[in-house]
Amino acid sequence: MEIIYGIEKNLNPEEFLMVLTESTLGERRPVGDKDRIRKMCENANLILTARLNGRMVGVARCLTDFVYCTYLSDLAVSENCQRMGIGKELIRKVKEAVPQTTIILLAAPKVIGYYPKIGMVKHEGAFVL
C-alpha cells in the first residue's frame, strides 16, 4: 500500500468534501454548503494531497505568500488512514514546498495534542475574530 503525495494546482471540491467528512475536520467545516466548499478550493494557493490507489485520503489546504507565512487552513486525513503518518508527511511536504515560511495552523480540539508530538510549538499569542 503506497501513499502518493503531491502538489495539486486545483482541489476537486467533491474529493475535498469527501476527505473532510471522513475525518473529524468535517465537524468544523461548512460541509453542507457546497458553494462555500467550492470557493475554499478555488482560493487556496498551495494544496498538497495524499492519495491511495488514486483516491484522495489526505489533504493540506494552505494560503501562503510563499516567502514569509503559510496558513495551513485544513489538514484532514480520512479516519481509516489515520495513524499511518499521512498528516505528518503532508506537513513536511508543505514545509518543503515553502521552506522560508512559518507554518501557522489552528488545531481542532480533538487533535490539539497531536501537533507537539510532531515537533510543532504551541503559540500563546494567537487571536481569532
Residue frames as a rotation matrix with the C-alpha (Angstrom) as fourth column:
MET 1
0.587 0.810 0.000 0.00
0.810 -0.587 0.000 0.00
0.000 0.000 -1.000 0.00
GLU 2
-0.553 -0.832 0.046 1.78
0.832 -0.549 0.081 3.11
-0.042 0.083 0.996 -1.28
ILE 3
0.530 0.629 -0.569 0.61
0.595 -0.754 -0.280 6.63
-0.605 -0.190 -0.773 -0.47
ILE 4
-0.229 -0.540 0.810 1.39
0.932 -0.362 0.022 9.10
0.281 0.760 0.586 -3.25
TYR 5
0.193 0.189 -0.963 1.91
0.600 -0.799 -0.036 12.71
-0.777 -0.570 -0.268 -2.17
GLY 6
-0.415 -0.376 0.829 1.76
0.897 -0.321 0.304 15.66
0.152 0.869 0.470 -4.50
ILE 7
-0.655 0.227 -0.721 1.12
-0.003 -0.954 -0.298 19.32
-0.756 -0.193 0.626 -5.00
GLU 8
-0.267 0.652 0.710 -2.09
0.955 0.279 0.103 19.87
-0.131 0.705 -0.697 -6.92
LYS 9
-0.965 -0.112 0.238 -2.98
0.178 -0.944 0.278 23.10
0.193 0.311 0.931 -8.68
ASN 10
-0.317 0.930 0.187 -6.71
-0.721 -0.364 0.590 22.52
0.617 0.052 0.786 -8.35
LEU 11
-0.948 0.098 0.304 -8.54
-0.179 0.625 -0.760 20.89
-0.265 -0.775 -0.574 -5.48
ASN 12
-0.601 0.773 -0.202 -11.62
0.079 0.309 0.948 18.98
0.795 0.554 -0.246 -6.56
PRO 13
-0.424 0.463 0.778 -14.47
-0.839 -0.526 -0.144 20.13
0.343 -0.714 0.611 -4.27
GLU 14
0.649 0.709 -0.276 -16.11
-0.570 0.693 0.442 16.69
0.504 -0.130 0.854 -4.19
GLU 15
0.217 -0.664 -0.716 -12.86
0.421 0.725 -0.545 14.97
0.881 -0.183 0.437 -3.19
PHE 16
-0.725 -0.475 0.499 -12.14
-0.158 -0.590 -0.792 17.67
0.671 -0.653 0.352 -0.61
LEU 17
0.004 0.844 0.537 -15.63
-0.933 -0.190 0.305 17.31
0.359 -0.502 0.787 0.85
MET 18
0.668 0.214 -0.713 -15.20
-0.118 0.976 0.183 13.53
0.735 -0.038 0.677 1.00
VAL 19
-0.268 -0.851 -0.451 -11.95
0.483 0.286 -0.828 13.76
0.834 -0.440 0.334 2.98
LEU 20
-0.654 0.090 0.751 -13.42
-0.550 -0.739 -0.390 16.39
0.520 -0.668 0.533 5.30
THR 21
0.347 0.902 0.256 -16.42
-0.871 0.209 0.444 14.19
0.348 -0.377 0.859 6.11
GLU 22
0.650 -0.179 -0.738 -14.24
0.160 0.982 -0.097 11.08
0.743 -0.055 0.667 6.51
SER 23
-0.537 -0.814 -0.222 -12.10
0.497 -0.093 -0.863 12.94
0.682 -0.573 0.455 9.06
THR 24
-0.072 0.493 -0.867 -13.04
0.966 -0.181 -0.183 14.74
-0.247 -0.851 -0.463 12.26
LEU 25
-0.883 -0.341 -0.322 -12.42
0.271 -0.932 0.242 18.07
-0.383 0.127 0.915 10.50
GLY 26
-0.640 0.703 0.312 -15.80
0.376 -0.068 0.924 17.86
0.670 0.708 -0.221 8.79
GLU 27
0.078 0.665 -0.743 -17.39
0.994 0.010 0.113 18.69
0.083 -0.747 -0.660 12.14
ARG 28
0.075 -0.155 -0.985 -15.91
0.472 -0.864 0.172 22.21
-0.878 -0.478 0.009 11.92
ARG 29
-0.927 -0.344 -0.149 -16.20
0.022 -0.447 0.894 22.96
-0.374 0.826 0.422 8.21
PRO 30
-0.225 0.906 -0.360 -19.23
-0.700 -0.407 -0.587 24.08
-0.678 0.120 0.725 6.17
VAL 31
-0.902 -0.252 0.350 -19.74
-0.008 0.821 0.570 20.63
-0.431 0.512 -0.743 4.62
GLY 32
-0.105 0.949 0.297 -23.42
0.735 0.275 -0.620 21.37
-0.670 0.153 -0.726 3.94
ASP 33
0.642 0.254 -0.724 -22.60
-0.154 -0.882 -0.445 24.45
-0.751 0.397 -0.527 1.86
LYS 34
0.413 -0.476 0.776 -21.22
0.780 0.625 -0.032 23.17
-0.470 0.619 0.630 -1.46
ASP 35
0.776 -0.122 0.619 -20.74
0.353 -0.729 -0.586 26.65
0.523 0.673 -0.523 -2.90
ARG 36
0.779 -0.507 0.369 -18.58
-0.625 -0.583 0.519 27.67
-0.048 -0.635 -0.771 0.05
ILE 37
0.469 -0.605 0.644 -16.57
0.144 0.771 0.620 24.42
-0.871 -0.198 0.449 -0.20
ARG 38
0.597 -0.206 0.776 -16.03
0.802 0.119 -0.585 25.12
0.028 0.971 0.236 -3.92
LYS 39
0.814 -0.270 0.514 -14.77
-0.139 -0.950 -0.278 28.63
0.564 0.154 -0.811 -3.15
MET 40
0.692 -0.597 0.406 -12.48
-0.453 0.078 0.888 27.29
-0.562 -0.798 -0.216 -0.42
CYS 41
0.410 -0.520 0.750 -10.93
0.620 0.761 0.189 25.00
-0.669 0.388 0.634 -3.06
GLU 42
0.654 -0.084 0.751 -10.64
0.667 -0.405 -0.626 27.74
0.357 0.910 -0.209 -5.67
ASN 43
0.818 -0.239 0.523 -8.97
-0.291 -0.957 0.018 30.24
0.496 -0.167 -0.852 -3.36
ALA 44
0.732 -0.654 0.193 -6.31
0.095 0.378 0.921 28.04
-0.675 -0.656 0.338 -1.78
ASN 45
0.763 -0.471 -0.443 -2.92
-0.629 -0.384 -0.676 28.67
0.148 0.794 -0.589 -3.32
LEU 46
-0.528 -0.829 -0.187 -0.96
-0.778 0.560 -0.284 25.69
0.340 -0.005 -0.940 -2.01
ILE 47
0.584 0.769 0.259 -2.63
-0.807 0.584 0.087 22.28
-0.085 -0.260 0.962 -1.97
LEU 48
-0.651 -0.728 -0.216 -0.93
-0.729 0.678 -0.088 19.02
0.211 0.101 -0.972 -1.07
THR 49
0.508 0.861 0.011 -2.70
-0.847 0.497 0.186 15.70
0.155 -0.104 0.982 -1.23
ALA 50
-0.684 -0.535 0.496 -2.13
-0.581 0.811 0.073 12.12
-0.442 -0.238 -0.865 -0.20
ARG 51
0.268 0.764 -0.587 -3.62
-0.957 0.280 -0.072 9.50
0.110 0.581 0.806 -2.50
LEU 52
-0.520 -0.276 0.808 -4.05
-0.400 0.915 0.055 5.77
-0.755 -0.295 -0.586 -2.08
ASN 53
-0.536 0.250 0.807 -4.77
0.688 0.682 0.246 3.95
-0.489 0.687 -0.537 -5.34
GLY 54
-0.700 0.170 0.694 -5.73
0.486 -0.599 0.636 7.32
0.524 0.782 0.337 -6.85
ARG 55
0.412 0.908 -0.069 -8.25
0.606 -0.217 0.766 8.11
0.680 -0.358 -0.640 -4.11
MET 56
-0.245 -0.470 0.848 -7.59
-0.313 -0.790 -0.528 11.21
0.918 -0.394 0.046 -2.01
VAL 57
0.352 0.299 -0.887 -7.17
0.682 0.567 0.462 10.17
0.641 -0.768 -0.004 1.63
GLY 58
0.119 -0.349 -0.929 -5.41
0.842 -0.461 0.281 13.28
-0.526 -0.816 0.239 2.93
VAL 59
0.351 0.018 0.936 -5.22
0.683 -0.689 -0.243 16.98
0.640 0.725 -0.254 2.15
ALA 60
-0.221 -0.394 -0.892 -3.35
0.774 -0.627 0.085 20.06
-0.593 -0.672 0.443 3.32
ARG 61
0.373 0.437 0.819 -5.09
0.820 -0.568 -0.070 23.21
0.435 0.697 -0.570 2.06
CYS 62
-0.157 -0.620 -0.769 -2.97
0.860 -0.468 0.202 26.32
-0.485 -0.630 0.607 2.52
LEU 63
0.907 0.216 0.361 -2.94
0.347 -0.869 -0.353 30.06
0.237 0.445 -0.864 1.99
THR 64
0.292 -0.903 -0.314 0.57
0.750 0.013 0.661 31.45
-0.593 -0.429 0.682 1.60
ASP 65
0.857 -0.161 -0.489 2.67
-0.363 -0.862 -0.354 34.34
-0.365 0.481 -0.797 0.32
PHE 66
0.885 -0.461 -0.063 5.48
0.334 0.724 -0.604 31.79
0.324 0.514 0.794 -0.36
VAL 67
0.030 -0.949 0.313 8.15
0.187 -0.302 -0.935 33.88
0.982 0.087 0.169 1.44
TYR 68
-0.594 -0.260 0.761 7.04
-0.584 -0.512 -0.630 34.67
0.553 -0.819 0.152 4.99
CYS 69
-0.591 0.434 0.680 3.97
-0.579 0.358 -0.732 32.82
-0.562 -0.826 0.040 6.25
THR 70
-0.679 0.447 -0.582 1.78
-0.257 0.598 0.759 29.87
0.688 0.665 -0.291 5.35
TYR 71
-0.338 0.674 0.657 -1.60
-0.882 0.016 -0.471 29.35
-0.328 -0.739 0.589 6.97
LEU 72
-0.946 0.073 -0.315 -2.39
-0.035 0.946 0.324 25.65
0.321 0.317 -0.892 6.95
SER 73
-0.452 0.853 0.261 -6.13
-0.873 -0.483 0.069 26.13
0.185 -0.196 0.963 6.93
ASP 74
0.685 0.708 0.172 -7.15
-0.724 0.689 0.042 22.48
-0.089 -0.153 0.984 6.58
LEU 75
-0.629 -0.741 -0.234 -5.24
-0.739 0.664 -0.114 19.32
0.240 0.101 -0.965 7.41
ALA 76
0.335 0.840 0.428 -7.51
-0.865 0.454 -0.215 16.31
-0.375 -0.298 0.878 7.02
VAL 77
-0.794 -0.487 -0.365 -6.88
-0.577 0.792 0.199 12.58
0.192 0.368 -0.910 6.79
SER 78
0.187 0.875 -0.446 -9.63
-0.581 0.465 0.668 10.02
0.792 0.135 0.596 6.29
GLU 79
0.382 0.013 0.924 -10.17
-0.913 0.164 0.375 8.20
-0.146 -0.986 0.075 9.60
ASN 80
0.959 0.016 0.283 -9.45
-0.001 0.999 -0.052 4.78
-0.284 0.049 0.958 8.08
CYS 81
0.529 -0.829 0.182 -5.98
0.504 0.133 -0.854 6.06
0.683 0.543 0.488 7.05
GLN 82
0.627 -0.301 0.719 -5.06
-0.625 -0.745 0.234 7.86
0.465 -0.596 -0.655 10.27
ARG 83
0.616 -0.526 0.586 -2.07
-0.485 0.332 0.809 6.76
-0.620 -0.783 -0.050 12.36
MET 84
0.714 -0.405 0.571 -0.10
0.663 0.654 -0.365 6.00
-0.225 0.639 0.736 9.19
GLY 85
-0.238 -0.855 -0.461 1.98
0.616 -0.500 0.609 9.20
-0.751 -0.140 0.645 9.28
ILE 86
-0.030 0.279 0.960 0.00
0.970 -0.222 0.095 10.87
0.239 0.934 -0.264 6.49
GLY 87
0.912 0.410 0.009 -0.72
0.390 -0.876 0.283 14.10
0.124 -0.255 -0.959 8.40
LYS 88
0.479 -0.822 -0.308 2.90
0.131 -0.280 0.951 14.42
-0.868 -0.496 -0.026 9.50
GLU 89
-0.368 -0.629 0.685 4.11
0.763 0.216 0.609 13.80
-0.531 0.747 0.400 5.94
LEU 90
0.389 0.563 0.729 1.66
0.851 -0.522 -0.051 16.36
0.352 0.641 -0.682 4.50
ILE 91
0.953 -0.090 -0.290 3.02
0.082 -0.842 0.533 18.97
-0.292 -0.532 -0.795 6.92
ARG 92
0.044 -0.995 0.087 6.60
0.309 0.097 0.946 18.01
-0.950 -0.015 0.312 5.97
LYS 93
-0.241 -0.063 0.969 5.70
0.965 0.089 0.246 18.40
-0.102 0.994 0.039 2.29
VAL 94
0.834 0.513 0.204 4.13
0.519 -0.854 0.025 21.81
0.187 0.085 -0.979 2.97
LYS 95
0.679 -0.639 -0.362 7.35
-0.063 -0.542 0.838 22.94
-0.732 -0.546 -0.408 4.68
GLU 96
-0.242 -0.764 0.599 9.38
0.602 0.366 0.710 21.53
-0.761 0.532 0.371 1.79
ALA 97
0.140 0.401 0.905 7.25
0.975 -0.217 -0.055 23.49
0.175 0.890 -0.422 -0.71
VAL 98
0.652 0.110 0.751 7.60
0.064 -0.994 0.089 26.79
0.756 -0.010 -0.655 1.21
PRO 99
0.187 -0.650 -0.737 10.85
0.842 0.493 -0.221 26.45
0.507 -0.579 0.639 3.19
GLN 100
-0.733 -0.518 0.441 11.23
0.272 -0.818 -0.508 30.15
0.623 -0.253 0.740 4.05
THR 101
-0.112 0.809 0.577 7.81
-0.442 -0.560 0.700 30.44
0.890 -0.177 0.420 5.65
THR 102
-0.898 0.070 0.435 6.45
-0.400 0.286 -0.871 29.90
-0.186 -0.956 -0.229 9.13
ILE 103
-0.561 0.746 -0.359 3.58
0.179 0.533 0.827 27.42
0.808 0.400 -0.432 9.09
ILE 104
-0.834 0.398 0.383 0.61
-0.540 -0.440 -0.717 28.54
-0.117 -0.805 0.582 11.14
LEU 105
-0.493 0.755 -0.431 -2.49
0.091 0.538 0.838 26.49
0.865 0.374 -0.334 11.98
LEU 106
-0.260 0.531 0.807 -5.39
-0.959 -0.240 -0.151 26.42
0.114 -0.813 0.571 14.40
ALA 107
-0.959 -0.186 -0.214 -5.71
-0.164 0.979 -0.117 22.97
0.231 -0.077 -0.970 15.93
ALA 108
0.062 0.977 -0.203 -9.05
-0.373 0.211 0.904 21.22
0.926 0.020 0.377 16.08
PRO 109
0.240 0.067 0.969 -9.94
-0.964 -0.099 0.245 20.40
0.112 -0.993 0.041 19.70
LYS 110
0.950 0.220 0.222 -9.79
-0.255 0.956 0.144 16.61
-0.181 -0.193 0.964 19.17
VAL 111
0.687 -0.722 0.084 -6.23
0.643 0.550 -0.533 16.72
0.339 0.420 0.842 17.83
ILE 112
0.842 -0.338 0.420 -4.63
-0.400 -0.914 0.068 19.53
0.361 -0.225 -0.905 19.82
GLY 113
0.590 -0.628 0.507 -2.21
-0.404 0.314 0.859 17.05
-0.698 -0.712 -0.069 21.43
TYR 114
0.781 -0.243 0.575 -1.04
0.562 0.676 -0.476 15.74
-0.273 0.695 0.665 18.03
TYR 115
0.854 -0.374 0.363 0.96
0.059 -0.624 -0.779 18.76
0.518 0.686 -0.511 16.89
PRO 116
0.506 -0.736 0.451 3.53
-0.851 -0.339 0.402 18.93
-0.143 -0.587 -0.797 19.72
LYS 117
0.519 -0.275 0.809 4.26
-0.024 0.942 0.335 15.23
-0.854 -0.193 0.482 19.09
ILE 118
0.603 -0.283 0.746 5.39
0.792 0.321 -0.519 16.05
-0.093 0.904 0.418 15.55
GLY 119
-0.345 -0.936 -0.069 7.56
0.935 -0.350 0.066 18.99
-0.086 -0.042 0.995 16.55
MET 120
-0.041 0.371 0.928 5.20
0.394 -0.847 0.356 21.95
0.918 0.380 -0.111 16.28
VAL 121
-0.851 -0.318 -0.417 5.30
0.513 -0.343 -0.787 24.60
0.107 -0.884 0.455 19.02
LYS 122
0.216 0.964 -0.156 2.16
0.971 -0.194 0.141 25.97
0.106 -0.182 -0.978 20.66
HIS 123
-0.736 -0.398 0.548 1.85
0.397 -0.909 -0.128 29.74
0.549 0.123 0.827 20.35
GLU 124
-0.386 0.569 -0.726 0.10
0.871 -0.035 -0.490 31.58
-0.304 -0.821 -0.483 23.15
GLY 125
-0.604 0.045 -0.796 -0.34
0.030 -0.996 -0.078 34.87
-0.797 -0.071 0.600 21.27
ALA 126
-0.895 0.327 0.303 -2.86
0.360 0.130 0.924 33.85
0.262 0.936 -0.234 18.59
PHE 127
-0.601 0.748 -0.280 -6.20
-0.218 -0.491 -0.844 35.61
-0.769 -0.446 0.458 18.28
VAL 128
-0.739 0.486 0.467 -9.40
0.667 0.429 0.609 34.90
0.095 0.762 -0.641 16.38
LEU 129
-0.745 0.547 -0.381 -12.15
-0.360 -0.811 -0.460 37.36
-0.561 -0.206 0.802 15.43
